[in-house]
């Protein structure tokens, strides 16, 4: 049982290790094999992440288009990462002419994809996810820089007298103001693009997890009838493997039971959380079962009719419940 992280293709170390503390290895999709973030490659080698690329090919086209669009962003927006916001609402990310209009906006890149009468929706989805991934990496870097400044400010304040500290606080205020939350930017388009990519995963996952409230709310709105099956208000995260491993194995066993049998009853022992004197962080998680709806119907509900080319068919798949988990860190992401 590997939960699939959605709807993002980038995940930072803190979130990845929080997920690992509860679920073990988590799957994160990649829109292309040409540019996997370095921290995620390292986490995959450590066994924390399972990086999966459901669709391959067209890597050169993706890379060239993204490179040129970054140059366009630098020229028109004075920022090498402004390209994602620069599109604004002027080009629907999945309308029939997305890739051709995008190409003509920069250096009129032309190839066989743009001359097709029928749009390549899957290519468009991968392109958007590549752009979104770069944006998320940039936002995460800003947050890390802000945390570093905040820590330096704290050390400086420790050496001041009370009077100096009052004066300093009044004139500077707090330095820790997080960057834009990527989870609040184009969440509908992110989920649609991600679902297109996920539709090509041969594993056919049924257990999905997110740390984005907006993504969770969007998906649950599409879900219809749901039932909460697990609610853990505060799980301590500890680096000591012997403390976390026993509880994690027990927890995963319960989740696997839910996936295999709709009548499975959760063992109350999962609420006996590990005793950690000084946890590195704490997380809360809720797991919901989507009732009376097949995996195919639920995912096609997200894609809607405009994505007929990538709509998911049953292919003999047995209709079983799917599960959505919302995991929230009870500490600032750094």
ABEGO torsion letter per residue (X at the ends): XBBBBOABABBBAAAAAAAAAAAEBBBBBBABAABBBAAAAAAAAAGABBBBBABBEGAAAAAAAAAAAAAAAAAAAGBAAAAAAAAEAABBAABAAAAAAAAAABAGBBBAAAABABBBAAAAAAAAAAAAAAAAAAAAAAAAAAAAAAAAAAAAAAABBAAAAAAAAAAAEBABBBBBBAAABGAAAAAAAAAAAAAABAAGBABBBBABAAAAAAAAAAAEBBBBABBBABBBBBABAAAAAAAAAAAAAAAAAAAABAABBBBAAAABBBBBABBABBBBBBBBBBBGBBAAAAAAAAAEAAAAAABBBAGGBBBBBBBBBBBBBABBBX
